Amino acid sequence: MYWANKYKDTPLKINTVHPGLVKTRMGGDKAELTPEDGAKTAFRYATLPADGPTGGFFYMEDRLPW
C-alpha cells in the first residue's frame, strides 16, 4: 500500500478494513452482521496502539491476503 509505505517511519497506521456483509439496504436481510458489528473492525484499526500493524487488509481480527 502506497500510503502505508510512505508513512512507515511515522506513528501513523494505515490499513484497509472490510466490515463484512452488514444488514443495511445494500447488504440486505440475509446479511449476518448488524451495523454495530460491522463498525467494530473499523474502530479496532482506527484505534491501534503504536506497535499495531500497518499496510494490511483486515476482516474482523484476520489479516487478509493483499
C-alpha positions in Angstrom: 0.0 0.0 0.0 1.5 3.3 -1.1 0.4 5.4 1.9 1.5 2.8 4.5 4.9 2.6 2.9 5.2 6.4 2.6 4.5 6.8 6.3 6.1 3.7 7.7 8.6 5.6 9.8 5.9 7.7 11.5 3.4 6.9 14.2 0.6 6.7 11.5 -1.0 3.3 10.9 -2.6 2.9 7.5 -4.8 -0.1 6.9 -7.8 -1.2 4.8 -10.7 -2.9 6.5 -13.6 -5.0 5.3 -16.7 -4.6 7.5 -18.3 -7.8 6.3 -21.8 -8.3 5.0 -23.8 -5.9 7.1 -27.6 -5.7 7.4 -28.2 -2.4 5.5 -30.1 -1.6 2.4 -27.1 -2.6 0.4 -26.3 -5.8 2.4 -30.0 -6.9 2.6 -31.8 -9.0 5.1 -29.6 -12.1 4.6 -26.6 -10.2 5.9 -25.3 -11.7 9.1 -23.8 -8.6 10.8 -25.5 -5.6 12.4 -24.2 -2.2 11.6 -22.7 -2.1 15.1 -20.8 -5.4 14.4 -19.6 -4.1 11.1 -18.2 -1.0 12.7 -16.1 -3.0 15.2 -13.4 -3.8 12.6 -13.1 -0.1 11.5 -13.0 1.0 15.1 -10.4 -1.6 16.1 -8.0 -0.5 13.3 -8.7 3.3 13.8 -7.6 3.0 17.5 -4.4 0.8 17.1 -1.6 1.1 19.6 1.8 2.5 18.5 3.1 -1.0 17.8 0.0 -2.1 15.8 0.0 -3.3 12.2 0.2 -1.1 9.2 -0.2 -1.7 5.5 -2.7 -4.6 5.9 -6.2 -5.5 4.8 -8.3 -6.8 7.6 -11.6 -8.5 8.3 -12.5 -8.8 11.9 -9.2 -9.8 13.5 -7.8 -11.6 10.5 -5.2 -10.2 8.1 -6.3 -11.0 4.5 -4.1 -11.6 1.5 -3.5 -8.3 -0.4 
